[in-house]
Amino acid sequence: MYIAKIVIRILMPFLILFLSFSTMMGYIAETIYPAYHLKWFAIVYMIAAYILQFFRPAVGLAMLVSGGVVWFLI
């Protein structure tokens, strides 16, 4: 379990950067702006969850997962 926490703490910034980059590329390529505004909200939600996981690990991890699911569903 300890190794999983370390892996999550190391890999999540890279996943958030990847999602931000792909959202930015889609924002430039598409003309459906409201959907991409919601994707940016999901990314900000995931950043807040990443910070929160250092203080409340279970809540932060649940928020990270839900933010990723919301990003992919939009």
N, CA, C, O and CB atoms as a CASP TS submission, in Angstrom:
PFRMAT TS
TARGET T0000
AUTHOR 0000-0000-0000
METHOD Language model
MODEL 1
PARENT N/A
ATOM      1  N   MET     1       0.822  -1.189   0.000  1.00  0.00           N
ATOM      2  CA  MET     1       0.000   0.000   0.000  1.00  0.00           C
ATOM      3  C   MET     1       0.871   1.260   0.000  1.00  0.00           C
ATOM      4  O   MET     1       0.537   2.260  -0.636  1.00  0.00           O
ATOM      5  CB  MET     1      -0.937  -0.006   1.207  1.00  0.00           C
ATOM      6  N   TYR     2       1.986   1.194   0.721  1.00  0.00           N
ATOM      7  CA  TYR     2       2.882   2.341   0.784  1.00  0.00           C
ATOM      8  C   TYR     2       3.482   2.646  -0.588  1.00  0.00           C
ATOM      9  O   TYR     2       3.640   3.810  -0.958  1.00  0.00           O
ATOM     10  CB  TYR     2       3.996   2.089   1.803  1.00  0.00           C
ATOM     11  N   ILE     3       3.814   1.597  -1.337  1.00  0.00           N
ATOM     12  CA  ILE     3       4.380   1.784  -2.678  1.00  0.00           C
ATOM     13  C   ILE     3       3.343   2.386  -3.613  1.00  0.00           C
ATOM     14  O   ILE     3       3.674   3.219  -4.456  1.00  0.00           O
ATOM     15  CB  ILE     3       4.893   0.446  -3.245  1.00  0.00           C
ATOM     16  N   ALA     4       2.089   1.970  -3.469  1.00  0.00           N
ATOM     17  CA  ALA     4       1.022   2.525  -4.305  1.00  0.00           C
ATOM     18  C   ALA     4       0.864   4.025  -4.064  1.00  0.00           C
ATOM     19  O   ALA     4       0.653   4.779  -5.014  1.00  0.00           O
ATOM     20  CB  ALA     4      -0.309   1.802  -4.028  1.00  0.00           C
ATOM     21  N   LYS     5       0.962   4.465  -2.825  1.00  0.00           N
ATOM     22  CA  LYS     5       0.861   5.896  -2.527  1.00  0.00           C
ATOM     23  C   LYS     5       2.002   6.669  -3.172  1.00  0.00           C
ATOM     24  O   LYS     5       1.801   7.761  -3.704  1.00  0.00           O
ATOM     25  CB  LYS     5       0.860   6.131  -1.012  1.00  0.00           C
ATOM     26  N   ILE     6       3.192   6.099  -3.122  1.00  0.00           N
ATOM     27  CA  ILE     6       4.347   6.767  -3.730  1.00  0.00           C
ATOM     28  C   ILE     6       4.170   6.863  -5.242  1.00  0.00           C
ATOM     29  O   ILE     6       4.443   7.906  -5.838  1.00  0.00           O
ATOM     30  CB  ILE     6       5.652   6.014  -3.392  1.00  0.00           C
ATOM     31  N   VAL     7       3.718   5.787  -5.856  1.00  0.00           N
ATOM     32  CA  VAL     7       3.510   5.779  -7.310  1.00  0.00           C
ATOM     33  C   VAL     7       2.444   6.793  -7.702  1.00  0.00           C
ATOM     34  O   VAL     7       2.608   7.518  -8.683  1.00  0.00           O
ATOM     35  CB  VAL     7       3.108   4.372  -7.796  1.00  0.00           C
ATOM     36  N   ILE     8       1.354   6.848  -6.943  1.00  0.00           N
ATOM     37  CA  ILE     8       0.289   7.808  -7.244  1.00  0.00           C
ATOM     38  C   ILE     8       0.807   9.232  -7.111  1.00  0.00           C
ATOM     39  O   ILE     8       0.507  10.082  -7.950  1.00  0.00           O
ATOM     40  CB  ILE     8      -0.919   7.591  -6.313  1.00  0.00           C
ATOM     41  N   ARG     9       1.572   9.497  -6.079  1.00  0.00           N
ATOM     42  CA  ARG     9       2.082  10.855  -5.871  1.00  0.00           C
ATOM     43  C   ARG     9       3.086  11.267  -6.937  1.00  0.00           C
ATOM     44  O   ARG     9       3.234  12.455  -7.221  1.00  0.00           O
ATOM     45  CB  ARG     9       2.722  10.965  -4.505  1.00  0.00           C
ATOM     46  N   ILE    10       3.769  10.310  -7.523  1.00  0.00           N
ATOM     47  CA  ILE    10       4.735  10.634  -8.574  1.00  0.00           C
ATOM     48  C   ILE    10       4.060  10.735  -9.938  1.00  0.00           C
ATOM     49  O   ILE    10       4.383  11.635 -10.712  1.00  0.00           O
ATOM     50  CB  ILE    10       5.843   9.581  -8.618  1.00  0.00           C
ATOM     51  N   LEU    11       3.137   9.840 -10.247  1.00  0.00           N
ATOM     52  CA  LEU    11       2.552   9.786 -11.583  1.00  0.00           C
ATOM     53  C   LEU    11       1.401  10.765 -11.808  1.00  0.00           C
ATOM     54  O   LEU    11       1.148  11.152 -12.949  1.00  0.00           O
ATOM     55  CB  LEU    11       2.073   8.406 -11.850  1.00  0.00           C
ATOM     56  N   MET    12       0.706  11.170 -10.765  1.00  0.00           N
ATOM     57  CA  MET    12      -0.455  12.034 -10.956  1.00  0.00           C
ATOM     58  C   MET    12      -0.118  13.387 -11.579  1.00  0.00           C
ATOM     59  O   MET    12      -0.884  13.848 -12.425  1.00  0.00           O
ATOM     60  CB  MET    12      -1.134  12.253  -9.642  1.00  0.00           C
ATOM     61  N   PRO    13       0.975  14.049 -11.218  1.00  0.00           N
ATOM     62  CA  PRO    13       1.280  15.306 -11.917  1.00  0.00           C
ATOM     63  C   PRO    13       1.486  15.109 -13.421  1.00  0.00           C
ATOM     64  O   PRO    13       1.102  15.967 -14.216  1.00  0.00           O
ATOM     65  CB  PRO    13       2.524  15.942 -11.315  1.00  0.00           C
ATOM     66  N   PHE    14       2.085  13.994 -13.810  1.00  0.00           N
ATOM     67  CA  PHE    14       2.273  13.728 -15.235  1.00  0.00           C
ATOM     68  C   PHE    14       0.946  13.466 -15.934  1.00  0.00           C
ATOM     69  O   PHE    14       0.746  13.902 -17.067  1.00  0.00           O
ATOM     70  CB  PHE    14       3.207  12.540 -15.433  1.00  0.00           C
ATOM     71  N   LEU    15       0.038  12.757 -15.266  1.00  0.00           N
ATOM     72  CA  LEU    15      -1.287  12.520 -15.841  1.00  0.00           C
ATOM     73  C   LEU    15      -2.057  13.828 -15.966  1.00  0.00           C
ATOM     74  O   LEU    15      -2.718  14.065 -16.977  1.00  0.00           O
ATOM     75  CB  LEU    15      -2.080  11.517 -14.984  1.00  0.00           C
ATOM     76  N   ILE    16      -1.976  14.671 -14.954  1.00  0.00           N
ATOM     77  CA  ILE    16      -2.668  15.961 -15.014  1.00  0.00           C
ATOM     78  C   ILE    16      -2.083  16.830 -16.123  1.00  0.00           C
ATOM     79  O   ILE    16      -2.830  17.503 -16.834  1.00  0.00           O
ATOM     80  CB  ILE    16      -2.573  16.690 -13.658  1.00  0.00           C
ATOM     81  N   LEU    17      -0.766  16.827 -16.280  1.00  0.00           N
ATOM     82  CA  LEU    17      -0.150  17.580 -17.380  1.00  0.00           C
ATOM     83  C   LEU    17      -0.564  17.030 -18.738  1.00  0.00           C
ATOM     84  O   LEU    17      -0.813  17.800 -19.666  1.00  0.00           O
ATOM     85  CB  LEU    17       1.371  17.553 -17.254  1.00  0.00           C
ATOM     86  N   PHE    18      -0.640  15.708 -18.867  1.00  0.00           N
ATOM     87  CA  PHE    18      -1.075  15.103 -20.121  1.00  0.00           C
ATOM     88  C   PHE    18      -2.514  15.488 -20.440  1.00  0.00           C
ATOM     89  O   PHE    18      -2.820  15.845 -21.578  1.00  0.00           O
ATOM     90  CB  PHE    18      -0.938  13.581 -20.055  1.00  0.00           C
ATOM     91  N   LEU    19      -3.400  15.419 -19.446  1.00  0.00           N
ATOM     92  CA  LEU    19      -4.794  15.796 -19.672  1.00  0.00           C
ATOM     93  C   LEU    19      -4.914  17.276 -20.003  1.00  0.00           C
ATOM     94  O   LEU    19      -5.742  17.656 -20.830  1.00  0.00           O
ATOM     95  CB  LEU    19      -5.645  15.462 -18.446  1.00  0.00           C
ATOM     96  N   SER    20      -4.104  18.116 -19.373  1.00  0.00           N
ATOM     97  CA  SER    20      -4.119  19.548 -19.678  1.00  0.00           C
ATOM     98  C   SER    20      -3.661  19.807 -21.110  1.00  0.00           C
ATOM     99  O   SER    20      -4.262  20.608 -21.828  1.00  0.00           O
ATOM    100  CB  SER    20      -3.226  20.316 -18.691  1.00  0.00           C
ATOM    101  N   PHE    21      -2.597  19.126 -21.518  1.00  0.00           N
ATOM    102  CA  PHE    21      -2.097  19.302 -22.878  1.00  0.00           C
ATOM    103  C   PHE    21      -3.120  18.825 -23.905  1.00  0.00           C
ATOM    104  O   PHE    21      -3.354  19.505 -24.904  1.00  0.00           O
ATOM    105  CB  PHE    21      -0.777  18.550 -23.062  1.00  0.00           C
ATOM    106  N   SER    22      -3.728  17.675 -23.672  1.00  0.00           N
ATOM    107  CA  SER    22      -4.705  17.170 -24.638  1.00  0.00           C
ATOM    108  C   SER    22      -5.958  18.040 -24.655  1.00  0.00           C
ATOM    109  O   SER    22      -6.579  18.196 -25.706  1.00  0.00           O
ATOM    110  CB  SER    22      -5.078  15.718 -24.313  1.00  0.00           C
ATOM    111  N   THR    23      -6.339  18.607 -23.520  1.00  0.00           N
ATOM    112  CA  THR    23      -7.478  19.525 -23.498  1.00  0.00           C
ATOM    113  C   THR    23      -7.146  20.795 -24.264  1.00  0.00           C
ATOM    114  O   THR    23      -7.984  21.313 -25.002  1.00  0.00           O
ATOM    115  CB  THR    23      -7.879  19.864 -22.052  1.00  0.00           C
ATOM    116  N   MET    24      -5.928  21.300 -24.095  1.00  0.00           N
ATOM    117  CA  MET    24      -5.524  22.500 -24.810  1.00  0.00           C
ATOM    118  C   MET    24      -5.498  22.247 -26.320  1.00  0.00           C
ATOM    119  O   MET    24      -5.930  23.100 -27.096  1.00  0.00           O
ATOM    120  CB  MET    24      -4.147  22.972 -24.322  1.00  0.00           C
ATOM    121  N   MET    25      -5.000  21.092 -26.738  1.00  0.00           N
ATOM    122  CA  MET    25      -4.962  20.781 -28.169  1.00  0.00           C
ATOM    123  C   MET    25      -6.368  20.639 -28.733  1.00  0.00           C
ATOM    124  O   MET    25      -6.645  21.108 -29.837  1.00  0.00           O
ATOM    125  CB  MET    25      -4.163  19.495 -28.419  1.00  0.00           C
ATOM    126  N   GLY    26      -7.252  19.997 -27.988  1.00  0.00           N
ATOM    127  CA  GLY    26      -8.639  19.884 -28.428  1.00  0.00           C
ATOM    128  C   GLY    26      -9.339  21.226 -28.444  1.00  0.00           C
ATOM    129  O   GLY    26     -10.175  21.481 -29.310  1.00  0.00           O
ATOM    130  N   TYR    27      -9.007  22.085 -27.497  1.00  0.00           N
ATOM    131  CA  TYR    27      -9.593  23.424 -27.429  1.00  0.00           C
ATOM    132  C   TYR    27      -9.201  24.231 -28.657  1.00  0.00           C
ATOM    133  O   TYR    27     -10.005  25.004 -29.180  1.00  0.00           O
ATOM    134  CB  TYR    27      -9.147  24.152 -26.146  1.00  0.00           C
ATOM    135  N   ILE    28      -7.975  24.056 -29.116  1.00  0.00           N
ATOM    136  CA  ILE    28      -7.511  24.764 -30.310  1.00  0.00           C
ATOM    137  C   ILE    28      -8.146  24.177 -31.566  1.00  0.00           C
ATOM    138  O   ILE    28      -8.515  24.918 -32.478  1.00  0.00           O
ATOM    139  CB  ILE    28      -5.977  24.702 -30.412  1.00  0.00           C
ATOM    140  N   ALA    29      -8.276  22.856 -31.620  1.00  0.00           N
ATOM    141  CA  ALA    29      -8.733  22.193 -32.836  1.00  0.00           C
ATOM    142  C   ALA    29     -10.250  22.226 -33.019  1.00  0.00           C
ATOM    143  O   ALA    29     -10.726  22.219 -34.154  1.00  0.00           O
ATOM    144  CB  ALA    29      -8.266  20.773 -32.834  1.00  0.00           C
ATOM    145  N   GLU    30     -11.006  22.260 -31.945  1.00  0.00           N
ATOM    146  CA  GLU    30     -12.461  22.169 -32.029  1.00  0.00           C
ATOM    147  C   GLU    30     -13.098  23.540 -31.843  1.00  0.00           C
ATOM    148  O   GLU    30     -12.445  24.500 -31.432  1.00  0.00           O
ATOM    149  CB  GLU    30     -13.001  21.188 -30.982  1.00  0.00           C
ATOM    150  N   THR    31     -14.374  23.604 -32.153  1.00  0.00           N
ATOM    151  CA  THR    31     -15.122  24.836 -31.927  1.00  0.00           C
ATOM    152  C   THR    31     -16.211  24.651 -30.876  1.00  0.00           C
ATOM    153  O   THR    31     -17.073  25.517 -30.727  1.00  0.00           O
ATOM    154  CB  THR    31     -15.737  25.320 -33.229  1.00  0.00           C
ATOM    155  N   ILE    32     -16.186  23.546 -30.150  1.00  0.00           N
ATOM    156  CA  ILE    32     -17.178  23.272 -29.110  1.00  0.00           C
ATOM    157  C   ILE    32     -16.568  23.713 -27.780  1.00  0.00           C
ATOM    158  O   ILE    32     -16.065  22.885 -27.020  1.00  0.00           O
ATOM    159  CB  ILE    32     -17.593  21.740 -29.080  1.00  0.00           C
ATOM    160  N   TYR    33     -16.613  24.996 -27.505  1.00  0.00           N
ATOM    161  CA  TYR    33     -15.921  25.529 -26.336  1.00  0.00           C
ATOM    162  C   TYR    33     -16.538  25.153 -24.989  1.00  0.00           C
ATOM    163  O   TYR    33     -15.781  24.874 -24.059  1.00  0.00           O
ATOM    164  CB  TYR    33     -15.870  26.998 -26.440  1.00  0.00           C
ATOM    165  N   PRO    34     -17.867  25.127 -24.825  1.00  0.00           N
ATOM    166  CA  PRO    34     -18.404  24.824 -23.479  1.00  0.00           C
ATOM    167  C   PRO    34     -17.964  23.469 -22.932  1.00  0.00           C
ATOM    168  O   PRO    34     -17.747  23.336 -21.727  1.00  0.00           O
ATOM    169  CB  PRO    34     -19.914  24.867 -23.512  1.00  0.00           C
ATOM    170  N   ALA    35     -17.830  22.471 -23.787  1.00  0.00           N
ATOM    171  CA  ALA    35     -17.384  21.162 -23.315  1.00  0.00           C
ATOM    172  C   ALA    35     -15.951  21.238 -22.799  1.00  0.00           C
ATOM    173  O   ALA    35     -15.607  20.570 -21.824  1.00  0.00           O
ATOM    174  CB  ALA    35     -17.491  20.117 -24.438  1.00  0.00           C
ATOM    175  N   TYR    36     -15.128  22.035 -23.436  1.00  0.00           N
ATOM    176  CA  TYR    36     -13.746  22.144 -22.981  1.00  0.00           C
ATOM    177  C   TYR    36     -13.625  22.984 -21.715  1.00  0.00           C
ATOM    178  O   TYR    36     -12.686  22.798 -20.941  1.00  0.00           O
ATOM    179  CB  TYR    36     -12.883  22.740 -24.076  1.00  0.00           C
ATOM    180  N   HIS    37     -14.559  23.903 -21.492  1.00  0.00           N
ATOM    181  CA  HIS    37     -14.566  24.622 -20.213  1.00  0.00           C
ATOM    182  C   HIS    37     -14.832  23.650 -19.076  1.00  0.00           C
ATOM    183  O   HIS    37     -14.238  23.771 -18.005  1.00  0.00           O
ATOM    184  CB  HIS    37     -15.628  25.750 -20.217  1.00  0.00           C
ATOM    185  N   LEU    38     -15.716  22.690 -19.298  1.00  0.00           N
ATOM    186  CA  LEU    38     -15.988  21.682 -18.273  1.00  0.00           C
ATOM    187  C   LEU    38     -14.776  20.775 -18.066  1.00  0.00           C
ATOM    188  O   LEU    38     -14.511  20.339 -16.946  1.00  0.00           O
ATOM    189  CB  LEU    38     -17.218  20.844 -18.659  1.00  0.00           C
ATOM    190  N   LYS    39     -14.043  20.491 -19.135  1.00  0.00           N
ATOM    191  CA  LYS    39     -12.827  19.683 -18.982  1.00  0.00           C
ATOM    192  C   LYS    39     -11.785  20.433 -18.159  1.00  0.00           C
ATOM    193  O   LYS    39     -11.094  19.830 -17.339  1.00  0.00           O
ATOM    194  CB  LYS    39     -12.247  19.310 -20.361  1.00  0.00           C
ATOM    195  N   TRP    40     -11.666  21.739 -18.371  1.00  0.00           N
ATOM    196  CA  TRP    40     -10.730  22.515 -17.556  1.00  0.00           C
ATOM    197  C   TRP    40     -11.152  22.497 -16.092  1.00  0.00           C
ATOM    198  O   TRP    40     -10.307  22.437 -15.199  1.00  0.00           O
ATOM    199  CB  TRP    40     -10.641  23.966 -18.067  1.00  0.00           C
ATOM    200  N   PHE    41     -12.473  22.551 -15.842  1.00  0.00           N
ATOM    201  CA  PHE    41     -12.956  22.468 -14.467  1.00  0.00           C
ATOM    202  C   PHE    41     -12.577  21.125 -13.849  1.00  0.00           C
ATOM    203  O   PHE    41     -12.189  21.068 -12.682  1.00  0.00           O
ATOM    204  CB  PHE    41     -14.482  22.671 -14.416  1.00  0.00           C
ATOM    205  N   ALA    42     -12.687  20.044 -14.622  1.00  0.00           N
ATOM    206  CA  ALA    42     -12.313  18.720 -14.114  1.00  0.00           C
ATOM    207  C   ALA    42     -10.814  18.661 -13.805  1.00  0.00           C
ATOM    208  O   ALA    42     -10.413  18.024 -12.831  1.00  0.00           O
ATOM    209  CB  ALA    42     -12.690  17.624 -15.137  1.00  0.00           C
ATOM    210  N   ILE    43      -9.990  19.312 -14.613  1.00  0.00           N
ATOM    211  CA  ILE    43      -8.544  19.324 -14.362  1.00  0.00           C
ATOM    212  C   ILE    43      -8.225  20.119 -13.096  1.00  0.00           C
ATOM    213  O   ILE    43      -7.389  19.699 -12.296  1.00  0.00           O
ATOM    214  CB  ILE    43      -7.788  19.922 -15.572  1.00  0.00           C
ATOM    215  N   VAL    44      -8.882  21.260 -12.911  1.00  0.00           N
ATOM    216  CA  VAL    44      -8.675  22.039 -11.684  1.00  0.00           C
ATOM    217  C   VAL    44      -9.131  21.239 -10.472  1.00  0.00           C
ATOM    218  O   VAL    44      -8.499  21.285  -9.416  1.00  0.00           O
ATOM    219  CB  VAL    44      -9.433  23.388 -11.753  1.00  0.00           C
ATOM    220  N   TYR    45     -10.230  20.507 -10.625  1.00  0.00           N
ATOM    221  CA  TYR    45     -10.730  19.629  -9.555  1.00  0.00           C
ATOM    222  C   TYR    45      -9.696  18.554  -9.219  1.00  0.00           C
ATOM    223  O   TYR    45      -9.490  18.238  -8.047  1.00  0.00           O
ATOM    224  CB  TYR    45     -12.071  18.969  -9.971  1.00  0.00           C
ATOM    225  N   MET    46      -9.047  17.992 -10.237  1.00  0.00           N
ATOM    226  CA  MET    46      -8.026  16.971 -10.007  1.00  0.00           C
ATOM    227  C   MET    46      -6.782  17.568  -9.341  1.00  0.00           C
ATOM    228  O   MET    46      -6.149  16.906  -8.518  1.00  0.00           O
ATOM    229  CB  MET    46      -7.643  16.298 -11.331  1.00  0.00           C
ATOM    230  N   ILE    47      -6.429  18.793  -9.681  1.00  0.00           N
ATOM    231  CA  ILE    47      -5.288  19.440  -9.026  1.00  0.00           C
ATOM    232  C   ILE    47      -5.593  19.672  -7.548  1.00  0.00           C
ATOM    233  O   ILE    47      -4.740  19.447  -6.689  1.00  0.00           O
ATOM    234  CB  ILE    47      -4.943  20.782  -9.722  1.00  0.00           C
ATOM    235  N   ALA    48      -6.816  20.123  -7.257  1.00  0.00           N
ATOM    236  CA  ALA    48      -7.212  20.305  -5.856  1.00  0.00           C
ATOM    237  C   ALA    48      -7.214  18.971  -5.121  1.00  0.00           C
ATOM    238  O   ALA    48      -6.819  18.900  -3.957  1.00  0.00           O
ATOM    239  CB  ALA    48      -8.604  20.962  -5.766  1.00  0.00           C
ATOM    240  N   ALA    49      -7.655  17.918  -5.794  1.00  0.00           N
ATOM    241  CA  ALA    49      -7.662  16.587  -5.175  1.00  0.00           C
ATOM    242  C   ALA    49      -6.244  16.092  -4.940  1.00  0.00           C
ATOM    243  O   ALA    49      -5.972  15.445  -3.928  1.00  0.00           O
ATOM    244  CB  ALA    49      -8.429  15.586  -6.053  1.00  0.00           C
ATOM    245  N   TYR    50      -5.341  16.388  -5.863  1.00  0.00           N
ATOM    246  CA  TYR    50      -3.944  15.985  -5.689  1.00  0.00           C
ATOM    247  C   TYR    50      -3.336  16.653  -4.460  1.00  0.00           C
ATOM    248  O   TYR    50      -2.602  16.016  -3.703  1.00  0.00           O
ATOM    249  CB  TYR    50      -3.122  16.333  -6.942  1.00  0.00           C
ATOM    250  N   ILE    51      -3.636  17.919  -4.264  1.00  0.00           N
ATOM    251  CA  ILE    51      -3.137  18.620  -3.080  1.00  0.00           C
ATOM    252  C   ILE    51      -3.792  18.061  -1.824  1.00  0.00           C
ATOM    253  O   ILE    51      -3.131  17.890  -0.799  1.00  0.00           O
ATOM    254  CB  ILE    51      -3.397  20.136  -3.191  1.00  0.00           C
ATOM    255  N   LEU    52      -5.087  17.776  -1.902  1.00  0.00           N
ATOM    256  CA  LEU    52      -5.821  17.271  -0.741  1.00  0.00           C
ATOM    257  C   LEU    52      -5.355  15.883  -0.314  1.00  0.00           C
ATOM    258  O   LEU    52      -5.449  15.537   0.864  1.00  0.00           O
ATOM    259  CB  LEU    52      -7.303  17.237  -1.044  1.00  0.00           C
ATOM    260  N   GLN    53      -4.859  15.091  -1.247  1.00  0.00           N
ATOM    261  CA  GLN    53      -4.472  13.721  -0.895  1.00  0.00           C
ATOM    262  C   GLN    53      -3.290  13.668   0.064  1.00  0.00           C
ATOM    263  O   GLN    53      -3.073  12.641   0.707  1.00  0.00           O
ATOM    264  CB  GLN    53      -4.137  12.946  -2.144  1.00  0.00           C
ATOM    265  N   PHE    54      -2.529  14.739   0.174  1.00  0.00           N
ATOM    266  CA  PHE    54      -1.437  14.763   1.141  1.00  0.00           C
ATOM    267  C   PHE    54      -1.952  14.913   2.571  1.00  0.00           C
ATOM    268  O   PHE    54      -1.275  14.524   3.523  1.00  0.00           O
ATOM    269  CB  PHE    54      -0.472  15.895   0.815  1.00  0.00           C
ATOM    270  N   PHE    55      -3.150  15.478   2.719  1.00  0.00           N
ATOM    271  CA  PHE    55      -3.717  15.698   4.046  1.00  0.00           C
ATOM    272  C   PHE    55      -4.788  14.673   4.397  1.00  0.00           C
ATOM    273  O   PHE    55      -4.851  14.203   5.534  1.00  0.00           O
ATOM    274  CB  PHE    55      -4.297  17.090   4.133  1.00  0.00           C
ATOM    275  N   ARG    56      -5.622  14.327   3.436  1.00  0.00           N
ATOM    276  CA  ARG    56      -6.671  13.321   3.616  1.00  0.00           C
ATOM    277  C   ARG    56      -6.575  12.347   2.443  1.00  0.00           C
ATOM    278  O   ARG    56      -7.221  12.556   1.417  1.00  0.00           O
ATOM    279  CB  ARG    56      -8.109  13.983   3.701  1.00  0.00           C
ATOM    280  N   PRO    57      -5.782  11.289   2.581  1.00  0.00           N
ATOM    281  CA  PRO    57      -5.488  10.401   1.449  1.00  0.00           C
ATOM    282  C   PRO    57      -6.715   9.752   0.814  1.00  0.00           C
ATOM    283  O   PRO    57      -6.803   9.693  -0.412  1.00  0.00           O
ATOM    284  CB  PRO    57      -4.559   9.328   1.894  1.00  0.00           C
ATOM    285  N   ALA    58      -7.653   9.270   1.604  1.00  0.00           N
ATOM    286  CA  ALA    58      -8.810   8.574   1.033  1.00  0.00           C
ATOM    287  C   ALA    58      -9.696   9.532   0.242  1.00  0.00           C
ATOM    288  O   ALA    58     -10.142   9.205  -0.858  1.00  0.00           O
ATOM    289  CB  ALA    58      -9.627   7.898   2.142  1.00  0.00           C
ATOM    290  N   VAL    59      -9.949  10.704   0.797  1.00  0.00           N
ATOM    291  CA  VAL    59     -10.795  11.691   0.121  1.00  0.00           C
ATOM    292  C   VAL    59     -10.102  12.200  -1.141  1.00  0.00           C
ATOM    293  O   VAL    59     -10.735  12.328  -2.190  1.00  0.00           O
ATOM    294  CB  VAL    59     -11.126  12.871   1.068  1.00  0.00           C
ATOM    295  N   GLY    60      -8.817  12.488  -1.043  1.00  0.00           N
ATOM    296  CA  GLY    60      -8.075  12.972  -2.205  1.00  0.00           C
ATOM    297  C   GLY    60      -8.023  11.963  -3.331  1.00  0.00           C
ATOM    298  O   GLY    60      -8.169  12.323  -4.499  1.00  0.00           O
ATOM    299  N   LEU    61      -7.815  10.697  -2.988  1.00  0.00           N
ATOM    300  CA  LEU    61      -7.772   9.663  -4.022  1.00  0.00           C
ATOM    301  C   LEU    61      -9.133   9.472  -4.672  1.00  0.00           C
ATOM    302  O   LEU    61      -9.219   9.286  -5.885  1.00  0.00           O
ATOM    303  CB  LEU    61      -7.289   8.341  -3.434  1.00  0.00           C
ATOM    304  N   ALA    62     -10.198   9.516  -3.878  1.00  0.00           N
ATOM    305  CA  ALA    62     -11.550   9.400  -4.438  1.00  0.00           C
ATOM    306  C   ALA    62     -11.850  10.569  -5.370  1.00  0.00           C
ATOM    307  O   ALA    62     -12.475  10.389  -6.416  1.00  0.00           O
ATOM    308  CB  ALA    62     -12.599   9.338  -3.311  1.00  0.00           C
ATOM    309  N   MET    63     -11.408  11.764  -4.992  1.00  0.00           N
ATOM    310  CA  MET    63     -11.611  12.927  -5.851  1.00  0.00           C
ATOM    311  C   MET    63     -10.782  12.829  -7.127  1.00  0.00           C
ATOM    312  O   MET    63     -11.246  13.232  -8.194  1.00  0.00           O
ATOM    313  CB  MET    63     -11.263  14.207  -5.100  1.00  0.00           C
ATOM    314  N   LEU    64      -9.563  12.300  -7.034  1.00  0.00           N
ATOM    315  CA  LEU    64      -8.735  12.121  -8.230  1.00  0.00           C
ATOM    316  C   LEU    64      -9.397  11.174  -9.216  1.00  0.00           C
ATOM    317  O   LEU    64      -9.446  11.444 -10.416  1.00  0.00           O
ATOM    318  CB  LEU    64      -7.349  11.594  -7.851  1.00  0.00           C
ATOM    319  N   VAL    65      -9.901  10.075  -8.706  1.00  0.00           N
ATOM    320  CA  VAL    65     -10.554   9.093  -9.579  1.00  0.00           C
ATOM    321  C   VAL    65     -11.813   9.696 -10.194  1.00  0.00           C
ATOM    322  O   VAL    65     -12.045   9.552 -11.394  1.00  0.00           O
ATOM    323  CB  VAL    65     -10.902   7.803  -8.793  1.00  0.00           C
ATOM    324  N   SER    66     -12.626  10.367  -9.384  1.00  0.00           N
ATOM    325  CA  SER    66     -13.859  10.948  -9.926  1.00  0.00           C
ATOM    326  C   SER    66     -13.553  12.063 -10.924  1.00  0.00           C
ATOM    327  O   SER    66     -14.267  12.208 -11.916  1.00  0.00           O
ATOM    328  CB  SER    66     -14.739  11.489  -8.789  1.00  0.00           C
ATOM    329  N   GLY    67     -12.509  12.851 -10.680  1.00  0.00           N
ATOM    330  CA  GLY    67     -12.124  13.887 -11.636  1.00  0.00           C
ATOM    331  C   GLY    67     -11.658  13.306 -12.960  1.00  0.00           C
ATOM    332  O   GLY    67     -11.979  13.837 -14.023  1.00  0.00           O
ATOM    333  N   GLY    68     -10.899  12.215 -12.899  1.00  0.00           N
ATOM    334  CA  GLY    68     -10.476  11.549 -14.135  1.00  0.00           C
ATOM    335  C   GLY    68     -11.646  10.965 -14.903  1.00  0.00           C
ATOM    336  O   GLY    68     -11.692  11.051 -16.130  1.00  0.00           O
ATOM    337  N   VAL    69     -12.586  10.373 -14.192  1.00  0.00           N
ATOM    338  CA  VAL    69     -13.773   9.808 -14.848  1.00  0.00           C
ATOM    339  C   VAL    69     -14.594  10.916 -15.495  1.00  0.00           C
ATOM    340  O   VAL    69     -15.056  10.770 -16.627  1.00  0.00           O
ATOM    341  CB  VAL    69     -14.641   9.021 -13.834  1.00  0.00           C
ATOM    342  N   VAL    70     -14.774  12.020 -14.782  1.00  0.00           N
ATOM    343  CA  VAL    70     -15.529  13.147 -15.341  1.00  0.00           C
ATOM    344  C   VAL    70     -14.826  13.688 -16.576  1.00  0.00           C
ATOM    345  O   VAL    70     -15.485  13.989 -17.571  1.00  0.00           O
ATOM    346  CB  VAL    70     -15.704  14.267 -14.292  1.00  0.00           C
ATOM    347  N   TRP    71     -13.506  13.818 -16.536  1.00  0.00           N
ATOM    348  CA  TRP    71     -12.772  14.330 -17.693  1.00  0.00           C
ATOM    349  C   TRP    71     -12.986  13.432 -18.908  1.00  0.00           C
ATOM    350  O   TRP    71     -13.229  13.924 -20.010  1.00  0.00           O
ATOM    351  CB  TRP    71     -11.272  14.443 -17.373  1.00  0.00           C
ATOM    352  N   PHE    72     -12.895  12.118 -18.709  1.00  0.00           N
ATOM    353  CA  PHE    72     -13.048  11.205 -19.839  1.00  0.00           C
ATOM    354  C   PHE    72     -14.488  11.116 -20.331  1.00  0.00           C
ATOM    355  O   PHE    72     -14.711  10.846 -21.511  1.00  0.00           O
ATOM    356  CB  PHE    72     -12.558   9.829 -19.457  1.00  0.00           C
ATOM    357  N   LEU    73     -15.468  11.334 -19.462  1.00  0.00           N
ATOM    358  CA  LEU    73     -16.867  11.274 -19.891  1.00  0.00           C
ATOM    359  C   LEU    73     -17.298  12.527 -20.645  1.00  0.00           C
ATOM    360  O   LEU    73     -18.219  12.474 -21.460  1.00  0.00           O
ATOM    361  CB  LEU    73     -17.768  11.069 -18.691  1.00  0.00           C
ATOM    362  N   ILE    74     -16.641  13.648 -20.379  1.00  0.00           N
ATOM    363  CA  ILE    74     -16.975  14.880 -21.110  1.00  0.00           C
ATOM    364  C   ILE    74     -16.344  14.761 -22.449  1.00  0.00           C
ATOM    365  O   ILE    74     -16.469  15.667 -23.273  1.00  0.00           O
ATOM    366  CB  ILE    74     -16.494  16.173 -20.371  1.00  0.00           C
TER
END
